[in-house]
Amino acid sequence: MYDVIILGAGASGLFLADFLKKKKVLIIEHNPTYGAKIKISGGGKCNITNKIISFQNYYPKSEFVKKALLKADNKTLLKWINSKGLKVKELKKNQYFFNSSLELLKVLKPKCDVVYNAEILEVSDDFRVLTAKGEFKAKNIVVALGGKSFKKLGASEKGYEIAKNFSHTIKPLKPALVGLTLQLEEGWFKKLSGVSVFCDVYVGEKKFKENVLFSHRGITGPAILNASLYWERGNITIDFLAGRRVEKFLKNPNKQIISQLPLPKSFLREFLNSQNIQDKKIKYLSSLEKEKLKLLNAYKFAPAGTFGFERAEITKGGVSVDEVDEFMHSKLKKGLYFIGEVLDVSGELGGYNFQWAFSSAFCASLSL
C-alpha cells in the first residue's frame, strides 16, 4: 500500500514526487523513461518559467489559477531551482532557460518507486491501479498524465478517461500553441513559406508582439502560437508594421512603394499582388490603393483551423477546475488529485506551462 500513486512521469508528476520525499510514493509511467517532453522542450534548453507571471497569462483566466500562483509563483520555482544547485539564464525577453534540459531531468530523476512501460488499464473506486505490469494500491491517486498533444511522445487521453470515470466534467479538448490553417482568401500567405515578420497580433482582448512565420501549411511563429490559445472562431487581426502607421512611409512621392515600407520585399510583393496594386511611385497611388495599404496595420482574417494535435505544444481544455479545490484535490472523490496539463488550464508560450506544472504540483503537495 502506497501513500500516493502518481500517474505519469512528466513535469508535474516529477515535481510532486520531489515534494513528497517523506511519503511512500509510486510513479506509474507508460513510457520507457521519465520526462520525455521535458527533454525536447525549449529546443532542448527547457523554458522553465518567466520573469512576469500572472493568472492573466493562462486560458481560461480564472481565480483558480490566481490562487495557485499565490501559493507557488515564479519566485518559488526559482528558489527551488537554486536549492538543487541549478542555474537558469534569461535567453529571451523575460524567459528563463537551462543550458540543457538534461540538467533538470537529472535532478528530477525519481527517488521513489517507479514502474515504466506500464499501460494503465483501470483505476478502481478504492484506488487500485490495474496496469499491464500488475496491480498497485494507494491511499491517494494523483492524475498527472498531461494532454493529448505529442502522441509520438506517448501522449494519450487516459487522464481524461480516469477523470470521467470519477464523474468529472471534461472541457472540450483542442490543440493550442499551434499553427493555423487558412481560408482560400489568404492563399497568398502560403507563397511566403519561410518568411518571418515581426508583428502585433490581436485576438479578442489579447495582443502579442512577436514574430509571425509563414509556412506552406498556413501561418505560425510565436505570435500565432500564442493567439491560437485564445482563438476559437472568427477573426485574428495582424498589424504587420507592429504599431508604426503605414502613412508614415508614404511621404516621399517619388519613391517606389516597396522601397519605402520596412517589410521583407517578398512579403510586400505578395501583399500588393493580393490587393491588385502594382509597385509604383507613391505619387501615382489612387485614394483606394492608399486605403488598401492601410490593411498592413489591420489585416483581418478568419483561420480555417489549426495544424492539429500532432503539431500542438499543449492541449487546452481538460478536467474542469470548478470540480477541483485550490489544493488540486477532487471535490467529487476524496484522495483523488489532478495536476498539470490534464486540468483545464493552459499557459501562453514563455515558460508558463512548466510554471503551471510546478505550481499545481506544489499546491497538491500541501494537501498530500
C-alpha positions as CSV (number, residue, x, y, z in Angstrom):
1,M,0.0,0.0,0.0
2,Y,1.4,3.4,-1.1
3,D,0.6,6.7,0.4
4,V,0.4,8.2,-3.1
5,I,0.4,6.8,-6.6
6,I,1.3,9.4,-9.3
7,L,0.1,8.5,-12.7
8,G,2.6,10.0,-15.2
9,A,6.2,10.9,-15.0
10,G,6.0,14.2,-16.8
11,A,6.9,17.6,-15.3
12,S,4.1,17.9,-12.9
13,G,4.3,14.3,-11.6
14,L,8.1,14.6,-11.2
15,F,7.9,17.9,-9.3
16,L,5.3,16.4,-7.0
17,A,7.4,13.3,-6.3
18,D,10.2,15.6,-5.3
19,F,8.0,17.4,-2.9
20,L,6.8,14.1,-1.3
21,K,10.1,12.6,-0.2
22,K,8.7,11.7,3.2
23,K,5.8,9.7,1.8
24,K,5.7,6.2,0.3
25,V,5.2,7.2,-3.4
26,L,4.9,5.2,-6.6
27,I,5.0,6.7,-10.1
28,I,3.4,4.7,-12.9
29,E,4.6,5.7,-16.4
30,H,3.6,4.2,-19.7
31,N,6.8,5.4,-21.5
32,P,10.1,3.5,-21.1
33,T,11.6,6.5,-19.2
34,Y,10.6,9.7,-17.4
35,G,10.3,13.3,-18.6
36,A,10.1,12.6,-22.4
37,K,8.5,16.0,-23.1
38,I,10.9,17.9,-20.8
39,K,13.9,16.6,-22.8
40,I,12.8,18.2,-26.1
41,S,11.2,21.4,-24.7
42,G,12.6,24.8,-25.5
43,G,14.8,23.4,-28.2
44,G,16.5,21.2,-25.6
45,K,17.0,24.0,-23.1
46,C,13.7,23.9,-21.3
47,N,12.0,27.3,-20.9
48,I,11.2,26.7,-17.2
49,T,9.4,30.0,-16.2
50,N,9.0,33.7,-16.9
51,K,10.0,36.8,-15.1
52,I,6.4,38.1,-15.4
53,I,3.8,35.6,-14.1
54,S,0.1,36.3,-13.8
55,F,-3.1,34.4,-13.9
56,Q,-3.8,36.5,-17.0
57,N,-1.2,34.5,-18.9
58,Y,-3.5,31.5,-18.7
59,Y,-6.6,30.4,-20.6
60,P,-9.2,30.4,-19.4
61,K,-8.4,33.2,-16.9
62,S,-9.6,32.2,-13.5
63,E,-9.4,32.7,-9.8
64,F,-8.4,29.0,-9.5
65,V,-5.1,29.8,-11.3
66,K,-4.7,33.0,-9.4
67,K,-4.9,31.2,-6.0
68,A,-2.4,28.5,-7.2
69,L,0.1,31.2,-8.2
70,L,-0.2,32.9,-4.9
71,K,0.9,29.6,-3.3
72,A,3.8,28.9,-5.7
73,D,4.8,31.5,-8.3
74,N,8.0,32.1,-10.3
75,K,10.0,33.1,-7.3
76,T,9.1,29.8,-5.6
77,L,10.2,27.9,-8.6
78,L,13.4,29.8,-9.0
79,K,14.2,29.2,-5.3
80,W,13.6,25.5,-5.8
81,I,15.9,25.6,-8.8
82,N,18.6,27.3,-6.8
83,S,18.2,24.7,-3.9
84,K,19.0,22.0,-6.4
85,G,22.3,23.7,-7.4
86,L,20.9,24.5,-10.9
87,K,21.2,27.8,-12.8
88,V,18.9,29.4,-15.3
89,K,19.5,32.4,-17.6
90,E,17.3,34.8,-19.4
91,L,17.8,33.8,-23.1
92,K,14.8,35.6,-24.5
93,K,13.0,38.6,-23.0
94,N,11.7,37.6,-19.6
95,Q,12.1,33.9,-20.3
96,Y,14.3,31.6,-18.2
97,F,16.1,28.6,-19.7
98,F,18.6,26.0,-18.6
99,N,21.8,25.4,-20.6
100,S,20.3,21.9,-21.3
101,S,17.0,20.3,-20.3
102,L,19.1,17.3,-19.2
103,E,20.2,19.4,-16.1
104,L,16.5,19.5,-15.0
105,L,16.0,15.8,-15.9
106,K,18.9,14.8,-13.7
107,V,17.6,16.4,-10.6
108,L,14.0,15.3,-11.3
109,K,15.1,11.6,-11.6
110,P,12.6,9.8,-9.3
111,K,13.9,8.8,-5.9
112,C,10.7,6.9,-5.2
113,D,9.4,3.6,-6.7
114,V,8.7,3.7,-10.4
115,V,7.1,1.3,-12.9
116,Y,7.9,2.0,-16.5
117,N,6.2,0.7,-19.7
118,A,3.1,0.2,-17.6
119,E,-0.1,0.9,-19.5
120,I,-2.8,2.0,-17.1
121,L,-5.9,-0.2,-17.7
122,E,-8.1,0.8,-14.8
123,V,-8.3,2.9,-11.6
124,S,-10.9,1.4,-9.3
125,D,-13.1,3.3,-6.8
126,D,-10.9,2.1,-3.9
127,F,-7.7,3.3,-5.7
128,R,-6.4,0.0,-7.1
129,V,-4.5,0.8,-10.2
130,L,-4.5,-2.1,-12.7
131,T,-1.7,-2.0,-15.2
132,A,0.0,-4.3,-17.7
133,K,2.7,-4.7,-15.1
134,G,0.3,-5.7,-12.2
135,E,-1.9,-4.1,-9.7
136,F,-1.0,-1.4,-7.2
137,K,-2.9,0.2,-4.3
138,A,-2.7,3.6,-2.7
139,K,-4.5,5.9,-0.2
140,N,-4.3,8.8,-2.8
141,I,-4.2,8.9,-6.6
142,V,-2.7,11.9,-8.5
143,V,-3.5,12.1,-12.2
144,A,-0.6,13.8,-13.9
145,L,-1.0,12.3,-17.4
146,G,-0.8,15.5,-19.4
147,G,-2.8,16.3,-22.6
148,K,-3.2,14.6,-25.9
149,S,-0.6,16.7,-27.8
150,F,2.7,15.0,-28.9
151,K,1.3,11.5,-29.4
152,K,4.8,10.4,-30.6
153,L,6.0,11.0,-27.0
154,G,3.3,8.8,-25.6
155,A,0.5,11.4,-25.0
156,S,-3.0,9.9,-24.7
157,E,-6.4,10.7,-23.3
158,K,-6.1,8.3,-20.4
159,G,-6.1,11.1,-17.8
160,Y,-9.4,12.4,-19.1
161,E,-10.9,8.9,-19.2
162,I,-9.9,8.4,-15.5
163,A,-11.5,11.7,-14.6
164,K,-14.7,10.8,-16.4
165,N,-14.9,7.5,-14.6
166,F,-15.0,9.5,-11.3
167,S,-17.8,11.7,-12.7
168,H,-15.6,14.7,-13.5
169,T,-16.5,17.1,-16.3
170,I,-14.1,17.4,-19.2
171,K,-14.0,20.7,-21.0
172,P,-13.6,20.3,-24.8
173,L,-10.1,19.3,-25.9
174,K,-8.5,21.4,-28.6
175,P,-4.9,21.9,-29.9
176,A,-3.2,25.0,-28.6
177,L,0.1,26.8,-29.1
178,V,-0.2,25.6,-32.6
179,G,-0.1,26.9,-36.2
180,L,-3.3,28.0,-38.0
181,T,-4.5,26.9,-41.4
182,L,-6.0,29.3,-43.9
183,Q,-9.1,30.1,-45.9
184,L,-8.7,30.4,-49.7
185,E,-8.6,34.3,-49.4
186,E,-5.3,34.0,-47.6
187,G,-3.7,31.8,-50.2
188,W,-1.0,34.4,-50.8
189,F,0.3,33.6,-47.3
190,K,1.4,30.2,-48.5
191,K,3.6,31.7,-51.2
192,L,5.7,33.3,-48.4
193,S,6.8,30.0,-46.8
194,G,9.9,30.6,-44.7
195,V,9.4,34.4,-44.4
196,S,9.1,35.8,-40.9
197,V,7.7,39.3,-39.9
198,F,7.7,41.0,-36.5
199,C,4.1,41.9,-35.9
200,D,1.4,42.8,-33.5
201,V,-1.3,40.1,-33.4
202,Y,-4.7,40.7,-31.9
203,V,-7.2,38.1,-30.8
204,G,-10.0,39.1,-28.6
205,E,-8.6,41.4,-25.8
206,K,-5.1,39.9,-26.3
207,K,-2.2,41.4,-28.1
208,F,1.0,39.5,-28.9
209,K,4.1,41.4,-30.2
210,E,6.3,38.7,-31.7
211,N,7.3,37.1,-35.0
212,V,4.8,35.6,-37.4
213,L,6.2,32.9,-39.7
214,F,4.6,31.9,-42.9
215,S,4.6,28.2,-43.9
216,H,3.3,26.0,-46.7
217,R,0.7,24.8,-44.3
218,G,-0.5,28.2,-43.1
219,I,0.7,30.6,-40.5
220,T,2.7,30.0,-37.4
221,G,5.5,31.6,-35.3
222,P,5.4,32.7,-31.6
223,A,2.7,35.4,-32.1
224,I,0.4,33.0,-33.9
225,L,1.0,30.1,-31.4
226,N,0.0,32.4,-28.6
227,A,-3.0,33.7,-30.5
228,S,-4.1,30.1,-31.1
229,L,-4.6,29.7,-27.3
230,Y,-7.3,32.3,-27.3
231,W,-8.8,31.8,-30.8
232,E,-12.0,29.8,-31.0
233,R,-13.7,31.2,-34.1
234,G,-13.8,34.4,-36.0
235,N,-11.1,36.9,-36.9
236,I,-7.5,37.5,-35.9
237,T,-6.0,40.9,-36.7
238,I,-2.4,41.4,-37.7
239,D,-0.5,44.7,-37.7
240,F,2.4,43.8,-40.0
241,L,4.1,47.1,-39.1
242,A,3.9,46.4,-35.3
243,G,2.5,49.8,-34.4
244,R,4.1,52.0,-37.0
245,R,1.5,53.7,-39.2
246,V,1.6,53.0,-42.9
247,E,1.1,56.7,-43.7
248,K,4.4,57.5,-42.2
249,F,6.1,55.6,-45.0
250,L,4.2,57.2,-47.9
251,K,5.5,60.8,-47.6
252,N,8.1,60.6,-50.4
253,P,6.1,60.8,-53.6
254,N,8.9,59.9,-55.9
255,K,9.9,56.6,-54.2
256,Q,8.5,53.1,-55.0
257,I,6.1,51.6,-52.5
258,I,8.3,48.5,-51.8
259,S,11.4,50.6,-51.2
260,Q,9.7,52.7,-48.5
261,L,7.9,50.1,-46.4
262,P,10.1,48.4,-43.8
263,L,9.0,44.9,-44.5
264,P,10.6,42.0,-46.5
265,K,10.4,42.7,-50.2
266,S,9.0,39.2,-50.9
267,F,6.2,39.8,-48.4
268,L,5.4,43.2,-49.9
269,R,5.2,41.8,-53.4
270,E,2.7,39.2,-52.4
271,F,0.7,41.6,-50.4
272,L,0.5,44.1,-53.2
273,N,-0.5,41.4,-55.6
274,S,-3.2,40.2,-53.3
275,Q,-4.7,43.7,-53.3
276,N,-4.3,44.2,-57.0
277,I,-1.8,47.0,-56.5
278,Q,1.3,47.4,-58.7
279,D,4.6,48.5,-57.2
280,K,4.9,52.1,-58.4
281,K,5.9,55.6,-57.2
282,I,3.9,56.7,-54.2
283,K,2.5,59.8,-56.1
284,Y,0.7,57.5,-58.5
285,L,-1.3,55.7,-55.8
286,S,-5.0,56.2,-56.0
287,S,-7.0,57.0,-52.9
288,L,-8.5,53.5,-52.9
289,E,-5.0,52.0,-53.2
290,K,-3.8,54.1,-50.2
291,E,-6.7,52.8,-48.2
292,K,-5.8,49.2,-49.2
293,L,-2.3,49.8,-48.0
294,K,-3.7,50.6,-44.5
295,L,-4.6,46.9,-44.3
296,L,-0.9,46.5,-43.3
297,N,-1.9,48.0,-39.9
298,A,-5.1,45.9,-39.5
299,Y,-5.2,42.8,-41.7
300,K,-8.2,40.7,-40.5
301,F,-8.5,37.1,-41.4
302,A,-10.5,34.1,-40.2
303,P,-8.3,31.0,-39.8
304,A,-9.8,27.8,-41.2
305,G,-8.5,25.7,-38.3
306,T,-5.3,24.5,-36.7
307,F,-2.4,22.3,-37.6
308,G,-3.9,19.7,-35.2
309,F,-2.8,17.9,-32.0
310,E,0.3,16.4,-33.6
311,R,1.8,19.9,-34.1
312,A,0.3,21.4,-30.9
313,E,2.6,22.1,-28.0
314,I,-0.2,21.7,-25.5
315,T,-3.9,20.7,-25.2
316,K,-6.4,23.3,-24.0
317,G,-9.5,22.1,-22.2
318,G,-9.5,19.2,-19.7
319,V,-10.7,18.5,-16.2
320,S,-13.0,21.3,-15.1
321,V,-11.4,23.4,-12.3
322,D,-14.8,24.0,-10.9
323,E,-14.7,20.4,-9.5
324,V,-11.2,20.7,-8.0
325,D,-10.2,22.7,-4.9
326,E,-7.2,25.0,-4.5
327,F,-5.0,22.1,-3.5
328,M,-5.8,20.2,-6.8
329,H,-8.0,17.8,-4.8
330,S,-11.1,16.5,-6.4
331,K,-14.4,17.8,-4.9
332,L,-16.1,14.7,-6.0
333,K,-13.8,11.9,-4.7
334,K,-11.6,12.1,-1.6
335,G,-8.0,11.3,-2.2
336,L,-8.1,12.0,-6.0
337,Y,-5.9,14.8,-7.3
338,F,-5.3,16.4,-10.8
339,I,-2.2,18.3,-11.6
340,G,-0.5,19.8,-14.7
341,E,-1.9,19.9,-18.2
342,V,-4.7,17.4,-17.6
343,L,-6.6,20.3,-15.9
344,D,-8.4,23.0,-17.9
345,V,-5.5,25.4,-17.5
346,S,-3.4,26.4,-20.5
347,G,-0.5,28.8,-20.5
348,E,1.0,31.0,-23.1
349,L,4.4,30.5,-24.6
350,G,7.3,31.6,-22.5
351,G,7.6,29.1,-19.6
352,Y,4.0,29.4,-18.3
353,N,3.2,25.7,-18.8
354,F,6.2,24.5,-16.9
355,Q,5.3,27.1,-14.2
356,W,1.8,25.6,-14.0
357,A,3.3,22.0,-13.7
358,F,5.3,23.2,-10.7
359,S,2.6,25.4,-9.1
360,S,-0.1,22.8,-9.4
361,A,2.2,20.1,-8.0
362,F,3.2,22.3,-5.1
363,C,-0.4,23.0,-4.2
364,A,-1.2,19.3,-4.3
365,S,1.8,18.6,-2.0
366,L,0.4,20.9,0.6
367,S,-2.6,18.7,1.0
368,L,-0.9,15.3,0.5
